[in-house]
Amino acid sequence: MTDPARHQIASRIHDLLLHEMGEDVDIHLMLGPPEYARAVLSLCRACGSAELGRLADQFVGAAVMAMDVPRR
């Protein structure tokens, strides 16, 4: 199952990259193989957009939070 926060961030990244750079990234692939997400996040950080840089950091943070499962 996909974390809703990561999906929302990936959707926003998709929209901004398409609008600002003409780059069409695949949201579902961003939520799948880590190699694809790393490449997209690298693009976000390198493009010079402060908002895309923040979204890249939020995406990584959301992934870490999704993996942090409380132990019983």
All heavy atoms as a GROMACS GRO file, in nm:
protein
  548
    1MET      N    1   0.084  -0.117   0.000
    1MET     CA    2   0.000   0.000   0.000
    1MET      C    3   0.090   0.125   0.000
    1MET      O    4   0.194   0.129   0.062
    1MET     CB    5  -0.091   0.002   0.123
    1MET     CG    6  -0.181   0.121   0.114
    1MET     SD    7  -0.290   0.159   0.251
    1MET     CE    8  -0.353   0.013   0.312
    2THR      N    9   0.046   0.227  -0.069
    2THR     CA   10   0.121   0.350  -0.081
    2THR      C   11   0.084   0.446   0.031
    2THR      O   12  -0.033   0.465   0.062
    2THR     CB   13   0.092   0.416  -0.217
    2THR    OG1   14   0.128   0.326  -0.320
    2THR    CG2   15   0.172   0.543  -0.234
    3ASP      N   16   0.184   0.510   0.088
    3ASP     CA   17   0.163   0.611   0.190
    3ASP      C   18   0.098   0.733   0.125
    3ASP      O   19   0.151   0.787   0.028
    3ASP     CB   20   0.298   0.646   0.252
    3ASP     CG   21   0.289   0.758   0.353
    3ASP    OD1   22   0.187   0.764   0.424
    3ASP    OD2   23   0.383   0.836   0.360
    4PRO      N   24  -0.017   0.780   0.177
    4PRO     CA   25  -0.086   0.894   0.116
    4PRO      C   26  -0.002   1.022   0.113
    4PRO      O   27  -0.011   1.099   0.018
    4PRO     CB   28  -0.210   0.914   0.203
    4PRO     CG   29  -0.225   0.790   0.283
    4PRO     CD   30  -0.091   0.724   0.288
    5ALA      N   31   0.080   1.045   0.214
    5ALA     CA   32   0.163   1.166   0.216
    5ALA      C   33   0.265   1.163   0.102
    5ALA      O   34   0.284   1.263   0.031
    5ALA     CB   35   0.234   1.180   0.350
    6ARG      N   36   0.329   1.049   0.081
    6ARG     CA   37   0.427   1.037  -0.028
    6ARG      C   38   0.359   1.054  -0.162
    6ARG      O   39   0.414   1.116  -0.254
    6ARG     CB   40   0.499   0.903  -0.020
    6ARG     CG   41   0.598   0.899   0.095
    6ARG     CD   42   0.668   0.764   0.107
    6ARG     NE   43   0.748   0.736  -0.011
    6ARG     CZ   44   0.745   0.622  -0.078
    6ARG    NH1   45   0.669   0.522  -0.039
    6ARG    NH2   46   0.820   0.604  -0.183
    7HIS      N   47   0.240   0.998  -0.176
    7HIS     CA   48   0.166   1.010  -0.302
    7HIS      C   49   0.131   1.156  -0.331
    7HIS      O   50   0.146   1.204  -0.444
    7HIS     CB   51   0.039   0.924  -0.299
    7HIS     CG   52  -0.027   0.914  -0.432
    7HIS    ND1   53  -0.117   1.006  -0.475
    7HIS    CD2   54  -0.013   0.823  -0.531
    7HIS    CE1   55  -0.159   0.973  -0.595
    7HIS    NE2   56  -0.096   0.863  -0.633
    8GLN      N   57   0.089   1.227  -0.229
    8GLN     CA   58   0.054   1.368  -0.246
    8GLN      C   59   0.177   1.450  -0.284
    8GLN      O   60   0.170   1.536  -0.373
    8GLN     CB   61  -0.008   1.422  -0.117
    8GLN     CG   62  -0.053   1.566  -0.126
    8GLN     CD   63  -0.116   1.615   0.002
    8GLN    OE1   64  -0.102   1.553   0.107
    8GLN    NE2   65  -0.184   1.726  -0.006
    9ILE      N   66   0.288   1.426  -0.219
    9ILE     CA   67   0.412   1.498  -0.250
    9ILE      C   68   0.458   1.464  -0.392
    9ILE      O   69   0.499   1.553  -0.468
    9ILE     CB   70   0.522   1.467  -0.147
    9ILE    CG1   71   0.479   1.516  -0.008
    9ILE    CG2   72   0.655   1.530  -0.188
    9ILE    CD1   73   0.563   1.462   0.106
   10ALA      N   74   0.453   1.336  -0.428
   10ALA     CA   75   0.493   1.294  -0.563
   10ALA      C   76   0.405   1.361  -0.668
   10ALA      O   77   0.454   1.402  -0.774
   10ALA     CB   78   0.486   1.142  -0.576
   11SER      N   79   0.276   1.374  -0.640
   11SER     CA   80   0.184   1.441  -0.734
   11SER      C   81   0.221   1.587  -0.752
   11SER      O   82   0.221   1.640  -0.863
   11SER     CB   83   0.040   1.430  -0.684
   11SER     OG   84  -0.003   1.298  -0.686
   12ARG      N   85   0.256   1.653  -0.642
   12ARG     CA   86   0.295   1.795  -0.649
   12ARG      C   87   0.427   1.810  -0.724
   12ARG      O   88   0.443   1.901  -0.806
   12ARG     CB   89   0.306   1.852  -0.507
   12ARG     CG   90   0.340   1.998  -0.504
   12ARG     CD   91   0.226   2.084  -0.555
   12ARG     NE   92   0.266   2.224  -0.550
   12ARG     CZ   93   0.242   2.312  -0.645
   12ARG    NH1   94   0.171   2.279  -0.750
   12ARG    NH2   95   0.284   2.436  -0.633
   13ILE      N   96   0.522   1.720  -0.699
   13ILE     CA   97   0.648   1.723  -0.772
   13ILE      C   98   0.622   1.705  -0.921
   13ILE      O   99   0.676   1.777  -1.005
   13ILE     CB  100   0.745   1.614  -0.719
   13ILE    CG1  101   0.799   1.655  -0.582
   13ILE    CG2  102   0.860   1.590  -0.818
   13ILE    CD1  103   0.879   1.546  -0.512
   14HIS      N  104   0.537   1.609  -0.955
   14HIS     CA  105   0.501   1.585  -1.095
   14HIS      C  106   0.447   1.711  -1.160
   14HIS      O  107   0.491   1.752  -1.268
   14HIS     CB  108   0.398   1.472  -1.103
   14HIS     CG  109   0.336   1.458  -1.238
   14HIS    ND1  110   0.220   1.524  -1.272
   14HIS    CD2  111   0.374   1.389  -1.347
   14HIS    CE1  112   0.190   1.495  -1.397
   14HIS    NE2  113   0.282   1.413  -1.444
   15ASP      N  114   0.352   1.775  -1.093
   15ASP     CA  115   0.289   1.894  -1.149
   15ASP      C  116   0.389   2.008  -1.168
   15ASP      O  117   0.390   2.074  -1.273
   15ASP     CB  118   0.174   1.942  -1.059
   15ASP     CG  119   0.057   1.846  -1.056
   15ASP    OD1  120   0.049   1.756  -1.143
   15ASP    OD2  121  -0.027   1.858  -0.965
   16LEU      N  122   0.473   2.031  -1.068
   16LEU     CA  123   0.570   2.141  -1.078
   16LEU      C  124   0.677   2.115  -1.184
   16LEU      O  125   0.714   2.206  -1.259
   16LEU     CB  126   0.637   2.166  -0.942
   16LEU     CG  127   0.552   2.242  -0.841
   16LEU    CD1  128   0.623   2.246  -0.706
   16LEU    CD2  129   0.525   2.382  -0.889
   17LEU      N  130   0.728   1.992  -1.189
   17LEU     CA  131   0.829   1.961  -1.290
   17LEU      C  132   0.771   1.973  -1.431
   17LEU      O  133   0.838   2.022  -1.522
   17LEU     CB  134   0.888   1.822  -1.269
   17LEU     CG  135   0.990   1.809  -1.158
   17LEU    CD1  136   1.031   1.663  -1.140
   17LEU    CD2  137   1.114   1.895  -1.186
   18LEU      N  138   0.648   1.932  -1.448
   18LEU     CA  139   0.584   1.943  -1.579
   18LEU      C  140   0.564   2.090  -1.616
   18LEU      O  141   0.595   2.131  -1.728
   18LEU     CB  142   0.450   1.868  -1.577
   18LEU     CG  143   0.380   1.853  -1.711
   18LEU    CD1  144   0.469   1.781  -1.811
   18LEU    CD2  145   0.250   1.777  -1.693
   19HIS      N  146   0.516   2.168  -1.521
   19HIS     CA  147   0.488   2.310  -1.548
   19HIS      C  148   0.616   2.391  -1.565
   19HIS      O  149   0.626   2.472  -1.657
   19HIS     CB  150   0.405   2.367  -1.432
   19HIS     CG  151   0.378   2.514  -1.445
   19HIS    ND1  152   0.290   2.564  -1.538
   19HIS    CD2  153   0.429   2.620  -1.379
   19HIS    CE1  154   0.288   2.696  -1.528
   19HIS    NE2  155   0.372   2.732  -1.431
   20GLU      N  156   0.713   2.373  -1.477
   20GLU     CA  157   0.832   2.457  -1.478
   20GLU      C  158   0.940   2.412  -1.576
   20GLU      O  159   1.016   2.494  -1.627
   20GLU     CB  160   0.893   2.465  -1.337
   20GLU     CG  161   0.804   2.539  -1.240
   20GLU     CD  162   0.866   2.557  -1.103
   20GLU    OE1  163   0.988   2.536  -1.088
   20GLU    OE2  164   0.791   2.593  -1.011
   21MET      N  165   0.950   2.279  -1.599
   21MET     CA  166   1.060   2.230  -1.681
   21MET      C  167   1.016   2.146  -1.801
   21MET      O  168   1.100   2.102  -1.879
   21MET     CB  169   1.155   2.147  -1.594
   21MET     CG  170   1.216   2.226  -1.480
   21MET     SD  171   1.334   2.127  -1.389
   21MET     CE  172   1.462   2.104  -1.511
   22GLY      N  173   0.888   2.117  -1.809
   22GLY     CA  174   0.841   2.031  -1.917
   22GLY      C  175   0.877   1.885  -1.898
   22GLY      O  176   0.870   1.806  -1.991
   23GLU      N  177   0.918   1.849  -1.776
   23GLU     CA  178   0.957   1.711  -1.744
   23GLU      C  179   0.836   1.635  -1.690
   23GLU      O  180   0.776   1.675  -1.591
   23GLU     CB  181   1.068   1.709  -1.639
   23GLU     CG  182   1.199   1.764  -1.687
   23GLU     CD  183   1.268   1.674  -1.787
   23GLU    OE1  184   1.245   1.551  -1.785
   23GLU    OE2  185   1.346   1.727  -1.867
   24ASP      N  186   0.801   1.526  -1.755
   24ASP     CA  187   0.687   1.444  -1.713
   24ASP      C  188   0.739   1.321  -1.639
   24ASP      O  189   0.791   1.229  -1.700
   24ASP     CB  190   0.605   1.403  -1.834
   24ASP     CG  191   0.475   1.336  -1.797
   24ASP    OD1  192   0.435   1.342  -1.679
   24ASP    OD2  193   0.411   1.277  -1.886
   25VAL      N  194   0.729   1.323  -1.506
   25VAL     CA  195   0.774   1.209  -1.427
   25VAL      C  196   0.656   1.120  -1.394
   25VAL      O  197   0.542   1.165  -1.386
   25VAL     CB  198   0.848   1.254  -1.298
   25VAL    CG1  199   0.972   1.334  -1.333
   25VAL    CG2  200   0.758   1.332  -1.207
   26ASP      N  201   0.684   0.994  -1.373
   26ASP     CA  202   0.581   0.895  -1.343
   26ASP      C  203   0.563   0.884  -1.192
   26ASP      O  204   0.654   0.841  -1.120
   26ASP     CB  205   0.623   0.760  -1.402
   26ASP     CG  206   0.514   0.655  -1.392
   26ASP    OD1  207   0.455   0.640  -1.283
   26ASP    OD2  208   0.490   0.588  -1.494
   27ILE      N  209   0.447   0.924  -1.144
   27ILE     CA  210   0.418   0.923  -1.000
   27ILE      C  211   0.428   0.782  -0.943
   27ILE      O  212   0.486   0.761  -0.836
   27ILE     CB  213   0.279   0.982  -0.972
   27ILE    CG1  214   0.276   1.130  -1.010
   27ILE    CG2  215   0.239   0.964  -0.825
   27ILE    CD1  216   0.139   1.190  -1.013
   28HIS      N  217   0.376   0.685  -1.014
   28HIS     CA  218   0.376   0.548  -0.964
   28HIS      C  219   0.518   0.492  -0.955
   28HIS      O  220   0.550   0.418  -0.862
   28HIS     CB  221   0.286   0.459  -1.048
   28HIS     CG  222   0.144   0.502  -1.045
   28HIS    ND1  223   0.065   0.489  -0.932
   28HIS    CD2  224   0.066   0.564  -1.136
   28HIS    CE1  225  -0.055   0.539  -0.956
   28HIS    NE2  226  -0.056   0.585  -1.079
   29LEU      N  227   0.603   0.528  -1.050
   29LEU     CA  228   0.742   0.483  -1.042
   29LEU      C  229   0.816   0.553  -0.927
   29LEU      O  230   0.905   0.495  -0.866
   29LEU     CB  231   0.816   0.508  -1.173
   29LEU     CG  232   0.789   0.409  -1.285
   29LEU    CD1  233   0.864   0.449  -1.411
   29LEU    CD2  234   0.825   0.268  -1.243
   30MET      N  235   0.778   0.678  -0.899
   30MET     CA  236   0.840   0.747  -0.784
   30MET      C  237   0.811   0.674  -0.654
   30MET      O  238   0.890   0.676  -0.561
   30MET     CB  239   0.788   0.890  -0.772
   30MET     CG  240   0.858   0.987  -0.862
   30MET     SD  241   0.821   1.156  -0.814
   30MET     CE  242   0.908   1.169  -0.659
   31LEU      N  243   0.697   0.610  -0.647
   31LEU     CA  244   0.657   0.539  -0.526
   31LEU      C  245   0.706   0.394  -0.527
   31LEU      O  246   0.686   0.322  -0.430
   31LEU     CB  247   0.505   0.544  -0.510
   31LEU     CG  248   0.449   0.686  -0.502
   31LEU    CD1  249   0.297   0.682  -0.511
   31LEU    CD2  250   0.494   0.755  -0.376
   32GLY      N  251   0.768   0.353  -0.635
   32GLY     CA  252   0.816   0.216  -0.648
   32GLY      C  253   0.966   0.205  -0.629
   32GLY      O  254   1.018   0.232  -0.520
   33PRO      N  255   1.037   0.171  -0.737
   33PRO     CA  256   1.181   0.150  -0.727
   33PRO      C  257   1.253   0.273  -0.676
   33PRO      O  258   1.233   0.383  -0.727
   33PRO     CB  259   1.224   0.119  -0.870
   33PRO     CG  260   1.100   0.080  -0.941
   33PRO     CD  261   0.988   0.152  -0.873
   34PRO      N  262   1.339   0.258  -0.575
   34PRO     CA  263   1.407   0.376  -0.518
   34PRO      C  264   1.499   0.446  -0.618
   34PRO      O  265   1.522   0.566  -0.605
   34PRO     CB  266   1.484   0.320  -0.399
   34PRO     CG  267   1.486   0.174  -0.416
   34PRO     CD  268   1.372   0.136  -0.504
   35GLU      N  269   1.551   0.376  -0.717
   35GLU     CA  270   1.640   0.437  -0.814
   35GLU      C  271   1.570   0.548  -0.891
   35GLU      O  272   1.628   0.654  -0.916
   35GLU     CB  273   1.695   0.332  -0.912
   35GLU     CG  274   1.779   0.225  -0.850
   35GLU     CD  275   1.698   0.113  -0.786
   35GLU    OE1  276   1.577   0.102  -0.813
   35GLU    OE2  277   1.756   0.040  -0.705
   36TYR      N  278   1.446   0.525  -0.931
   36TYR     CA  279   1.371   0.626  -1.006
   36TYR      C  280   1.344   0.746  -0.917
   36TYR      O  281   1.363   0.861  -0.959
   36TYR     CB  282   1.239   0.566  -1.058
   36TYR     CG  283   1.165   0.661  -1.149
   36TYR    CD1  284   1.197   0.669  -1.284
   36TYR    CD2  285   1.062   0.741  -1.101
   36TYR    CE1  286   1.130   0.756  -1.368
   36TYR    CE2  287   0.994   0.828  -1.185
   36TYR     CZ  288   1.028   0.835  -1.318
   36TYR     OH  289   0.962   0.922  -1.401
   37ALA      N  290   1.300   0.724  -0.795
   37ALA     CA  291   1.272   0.834  -0.703
   37ALA      C  292   1.398   0.915  -0.678
   37ALA      O  293   1.394   1.039  -0.676
   37ALA     CB  294   1.214   0.781  -0.572
   38ARG      N  295   1.512   0.849  -0.660
   38ARG     CA  296   1.637   0.921  -0.637
   38ARG      C  297   1.670   1.012  -0.755
   38ARG      O  298   1.715   1.126  -0.737
   38ARG     CB  299   1.753   0.824  -0.612
   38ARG     CG  300   1.760   0.777  -0.469
   38ARG     CD  301   1.894   0.710  -0.438
   38ARG     NE  302   1.914   0.586  -0.512
   38ARG     CZ  303   1.878   0.466  -0.467
   38ARG    NH1  304   1.819   0.453  -0.351
   38ARG    NH2  305   1.901   0.359  -0.540
   39ALA      N  306   1.648   0.963  -0.876
   39ALA     CA  307   1.677   1.044  -0.995
   39ALA      C  308   1.585   1.166  -1.001
   39ALA      O  309   1.630   1.277  -1.032
   39ALA     CB  310   1.662   0.959  -1.121
   40VAL      N  311   1.458   1.147  -0.972
   40VAL     CA  312   1.363   1.258  -0.974
   40VAL      C  313   1.397   1.359  -0.864
   40VAL      O  314   1.397   1.480  -0.888
   40VAL     CB  315   1.218   1.207  -0.960
   40VAL    CG1  316   1.120   1.324  -0.942
   40VAL    CG2  317   1.178   1.123  -1.080
   41LEU      N  318   1.427   1.310  -0.745
   41LEU     CA  319   1.460   1.400  -0.634
   41LEU      C  320   1.589   1.477  -0.663
   41LEU      O  321   1.601   1.594  -0.627
   41LEU     CB  322   1.470   1.322  -0.504
   41LEU     CG  323   1.340   1.253  -0.460
   41LEU    CD1  324   1.362   1.173  -0.333
   41LEU    CD2  325   1.226   1.351  -0.445
   42SER      N  326   1.683   1.414  -0.729
   42SER     CA  327   1.806   1.481  -0.769
   42SER      C  328   1.775   1.594  -0.867
   42SER      O  329   1.830   1.704  -0.856
   42SER     CB  330   1.902   1.380  -0.832
   42SER     OG  331   2.019   1.443  -0.875
   43LEU      N  332   1.687   1.570  -0.960
   43LEU     CA  333   1.643   1.672  -1.054
   43LEU      C  334   1.577   1.788  -0.980
   43LEU      O  335   1.603   1.905  -1.008
   43LEU     CB  336   1.547   1.613  -1.158
   43LEU     CG  337   1.485   1.710  -1.257
   43LEU    CD1  338   1.592   1.776  -1.342
   43LEU    CD2  339   1.384   1.636  -1.344
   44CYS      N  340   1.493   1.756  -0.882
   44CYS     CA  341   1.425   1.859  -0.803
   44CYS      C  342   1.526   1.948  -0.733
   44CYS      O  343   1.510   2.071  -0.730
   44CYS     CB  344   1.335   1.795  -0.697
   44CYS     SG  345   1.187   1.716  -0.762
   45ARG      N  346   1.628   1.888  -0.678
   45ARG     CA  347   1.728   1.966  -0.603
   45ARG      C  348   1.819   2.046  -0.696
   45ARG      O  349   1.868   2.152  -0.658
   45ARG     CB  350   1.811   1.872  -0.516
   45ARG     CG  351   1.730   1.813  -0.402
   45ARG     CD  352   1.814   1.724  -0.314
   45ARG     NE  353   1.736   1.674  -0.202
   45ARG     CZ  354   1.704   1.546  -0.185
   45ARG    NH1  355   1.744   1.455  -0.271
   45ARG    NH2  356   1.632   1.509  -0.080
   46ALA      N  357   1.841   1.997  -0.816
   46ALA     CA  358   1.933   2.062  -0.909
   46ALA      C  359   1.868   2.171  -0.995
   46ALA      O  360   1.940   2.253  -1.052
   46ALA     CB  361   1.996   1.957  -1.001
   47CYS      N  362   1.737   2.174  -1.002
   47CYS     CA  363   1.671   2.265  -1.096
   47CYS      C  364   1.668   2.410  -1.049
   47CYS      O  365   1.635   2.499  -1.126
   47CYS     CB  366   1.531   2.215  -1.127
   47CYS     SG  367   1.411   2.246  -0.996
   48GLY      N  368   1.699   2.436  -0.924
   48GLY     CA  369   1.703   2.573  -0.875
   48GLY      C  370   1.574   2.624  -0.813
   48GLY      O  371   1.567   2.736  -0.766
   49SER      N  372   1.472   2.540  -0.811
   49SER     CA  373   1.344   2.579  -0.750
   49SER      C  374   1.347   2.545  -0.601
   49SER      O  375   1.364   2.429  -0.563
   49SER     CB  376   1.228   2.504  -0.818
   49SER     OG  377   1.110   2.515  -0.741
   50ALA      N  378   1.327   2.648  -0.518
   50ALA     CA  379   1.326   2.626  -0.373
   50ALA      C  380   1.211   2.533  -0.334
   50ALA      O  381   1.227   2.446  -0.247
   50ALA     CB  382   1.315   2.758  -0.299
   51GLU      N  383   1.096   2.549  -0.399
   51GLU     CA  384   0.981   2.464  -0.365
   51GLU      C  385   1.007   2.318  -0.400
   51GLU      O  386   0.976   2.229  -0.321
   51GLU     CB  387   0.855   2.513  -0.435
   51GLU     CG  388   0.732   2.434  -0.394
   51GLU     CD  389   0.602   2.488  -0.449
   51GLU    OE1  390   0.603   2.583  -0.528
   51GLU    OE2  391   0.497   2.431  -0.413
   52LEU      N  392   1.066   2.293  -0.516
   52LEU     CA  393   1.096   2.154  -0.553
   52LEU      C  394   1.202   2.095  -0.460
   52LEU      O  395   1.194   1.977  -0.426
   52LEU     CB  396   1.141   2.145  -0.699
   52LEU     CG  397   1.026   2.150  -0.799
   52LEU    CD1  398   1.078   2.175  -0.940
   52LEU    CD2  399   0.946   2.021  -0.794
   53GLY      N  400   1.296   2.174  -0.417
   53GLY     CA  401   1.396   2.127  -0.320
   53GLY      C  402   1.332   2.089  -0.188
   53GLY      O  403   1.364   1.985  -0.130
   54ARG      N  404   1.238   2.171  -0.141
   54ARG     CA  405   1.166   2.140  -0.017
   54ARG      C  406   1.081   2.014  -0.033
   54ARG      O  407   1.075   1.930   0.057
   54ARG     CB  408   1.076   2.257   0.025
   54ARG     CG  409   1.150   2.368   0.094
   54ARG     CD  410   1.054   2.469   0.157
   54ARG     NE  411   0.963   2.529   0.060
   54ARG     CZ  412   0.991   2.636  -0.014
   54ARG    NH1  413   1.108   2.694  -0.002
   54ARG    NH2  414   0.901   2.684  -0.097
   55LEU      N  415   1.015   2.002  -0.149
   55LEU     CA  416   0.933   1.883  -0.173
   55LEU      C  417   1.018   1.757  -0.176
   55LEU      O  418   0.975   1.651  -0.127
   55LEU     CB  419   0.853   1.899  -0.302
   55LEU     CG  420   0.738   1.997  -0.297
   55LEU    CD1  421   0.685   2.025  -0.437
   55LEU    CD2  422   0.625   1.943  -0.209
   56ALA      N  423   1.137   1.766  -0.232
   56ALA     CA  424   1.228   1.650  -0.234
   56ALA      C  425   1.261   1.607  -0.092
   56ALA      O  426   1.256   1.488  -0.058
   56ALA     CB  427   1.356   1.684  -0.312
   57ASP      N  428   1.291   1.705  -0.006
   57ASP     CA  429   1.321   1.674   0.134
   57ASP      C  430   1.199   1.616   0.205
   57ASP      O  431   1.211   1.522   0.285
   57ASP     CB  432   1.369   1.799   0.208
   57ASP     CG  433   1.504   1.847   0.158
   57ASP    OD1  434   1.577   1.768   0.096
   57ASP    OD2  435   1.536   1.965   0.183
   58GLN      N  436   1.081   1.670   0.176
   58GLN     CA  437   0.958   1.618   0.238
   58GLN      C  438   0.930   1.475   0.193
   58GLN      O  439   0.885   1.393   0.272
   58GLN     CB  440   0.840   1.708   0.203
   58GLN     CG  441   0.842   1.842   0.270
   58GLN     CD  442   0.730   1.932   0.222
   58GLN    OE1  443   0.644   1.892   0.145
   58GLN    NE2  444   0.732   2.057   0.267
   59PHE      N  445   0.958   1.446   0.065
   59PHE     CA  446   0.935   1.311   0.013
   59PHE      C  447   1.023   1.211   0.087
   59PHE      O  448   0.977   1.104   0.128
   59PHE     CB  449   0.962   1.307  -0.137
   59PHE     CG  450   0.927   1.178  -0.203
   59PHE    CD1  451   0.797   1.153  -0.245
   59PHE    CD2  452   1.022   1.079  -0.221
   59PHE    CE1  453   0.764   1.032  -0.305
   59PHE    CE2  454   0.990   0.959  -0.281
   59PHE     CZ  455   0.859   0.935  -0.323
   60VAL      N  456   1.150   1.247   0.106
   60VAL     CA  457   1.242   1.159   0.178
   60VAL      C  458   1.195   1.144   0.323
   60VAL      O  459   1.194   1.033   0.377
   60VAL     CB  460   1.386   1.213   0.172
   60VAL    CG1  461   1.478   1.137   0.265
   60VAL    CG2  462   1.438   1.208   0.029
   61GLY      N  463   1.157   1.253   0.386
   61GLY     CA  464   1.108   1.248   0.524
   61GLY      C  465   0.985   1.161   0.538
   61GLY      O  466   0.972   1.084   0.634
   62ALA      N  467   0.894   1.171   0.442
   62ALA     CA  468   0.772   1.090   0.446
   62ALA      C  469   0.805   0.942   0.429
   62ALA      O  470   0.742   0.855   0.491
   62ALA     CB  471   0.673   1.135   0.339
   63ALA      N  472   0.905   0.912   0.348
   63ALA     CA  473   0.945   0.772   0.328
   63ALA      C  474   1.003   0.716   0.458
   63ALA      O  475   0.974   0.602   0.495
   63ALA     CB  476   1.047   0.762   0.216
   64VAL      N  477   1.083   0.797   0.526
   64VAL     CA  478   1.142   0.753   0.652
   64VAL      C  479   1.032   0.731   0.756
   64VAL      O  480   1.032   0.632   0.829
   64VAL     CB  481   1.246   0.855   0.702
   64VAL    CG1  482   1.289   0.826   0.844
   64VAL    CG2  483   1.366   0.857   0.609
   65MET      N  484   0.937   0.823   0.762
   65MET     CA  485   0.825   0.811   0.858
   65MET      C  486   0.742   0.686   0.829
   65MET      O  487   0.696   0.619   0.922
   65MET     CB  488   0.736   0.935   0.850
   65MET     CG  489   0.803   1.060   0.902
   65MET     SD  490   0.838   1.056   1.077
   65MET     CE  491   0.675   1.071   1.141
   66ALA      N  492   0.722   0.654   0.702
   66ALA     CA  493   0.643   0.536   0.664
   66ALA      C  494   0.712   0.408   0.709
   66ALA      O  495   0.647   0.308   0.739
   66ALA     CB  496   0.619   0.534   0.514
   67MET      N  497   0.845   0.410   0.715
   67MET     CA  498   0.920   0.292   0.755
   67MET      C  499   0.930   0.280   0.908
   67MET      O  500   0.963   0.175   0.960
   67MET     CB  501   1.061   0.296   0.696
   67MET     CG  502   1.062   0.279   0.548
   67MET     SD  503   1.222   0.301   0.466
   67MET     CE  504   1.341   0.269   0.590
   68ASP      N  505   0.903   0.388   0.980
   68ASP     CA  506   0.916   0.390   1.125
   68ASP      C  507   0.789   0.334   1.188
   68ASP      O  508   0.700   0.407   1.229
   68ASP     CB  509   0.942   0.532   1.173
   68ASP     CG  510   0.977   0.537   1.321
   68ASP    OD1  511   1.018   0.434   1.376
   68ASP    OD2  512   0.960   0.644   1.381
   69VAL      N  513   0.782   0.203   1.196
   69VAL     CA  514   0.666   0.134   1.250
   69VAL      C  515   0.686   0.111   1.400
   69VAL      O  516   0.790   0.057   1.441
   69VAL     CB  517   0.645  -0.001   1.179
   69VAL    CG1  518   0.526  -0.075   1.237
   69VAL    CG2  519   0.630   0.019   1.030
   70PRO      N  520   0.592   0.156   1.483
   70PRO     CA  521   0.608   0.134   1.628
   70PRO      C  522   0.617  -0.014   1.662
   70PRO      O  523   0.545  -0.097   1.605
   70PRO     CB  524   0.483   0.194   1.687
   70PRO     CG  525   0.417   0.271   1.580
   70PRO     CD  526   0.470   0.222   1.449
   71ARG      N  527   0.702  -0.048   1.754
   71ARG     CA  528   0.718  -0.187   1.797
   71ARG      C  529   0.633  -0.209   1.921
   71ARG      O  530   0.620  -0.123   2.005
   71ARG     CB  531   0.864  -0.216   1.827
   71ARG     CG  532   0.953  -0.196   1.708
   71ARG     CD  533   1.095  -0.238   1.740
   71ARG     NE  534   1.188  -0.193   1.640
   71ARG     CZ  535   1.213  -0.257   1.528
   71ARG    NH1  536   1.150  -0.366   1.500
   71ARG    NH2  537   1.301  -0.208   1.444
   72ARG      N  538   0.580  -0.328   1.932
   72ARG     CA  539   0.495  -0.363   2.048
   72ARG      C  540   0.572  -0.440   2.150
   72ARG      O  541   0.662  -0.507   2.133
   72ARG     CB  542   0.375  -0.443   2.003
   72ARG     CG  543   0.285  -0.359   1.920
   72ARG     CD  544   0.161  -0.438   1.890
   72ARG     NE  545   0.076  -0.348   1.812
   72ARG     CZ  546  -0.040  -0.381   1.768
   72ARG    NH1  547  -0.089  -0.500   1.791
   72ARG    NH2  548  -0.111  -0.299   1.701
   0.00000   0.00000   0.00000
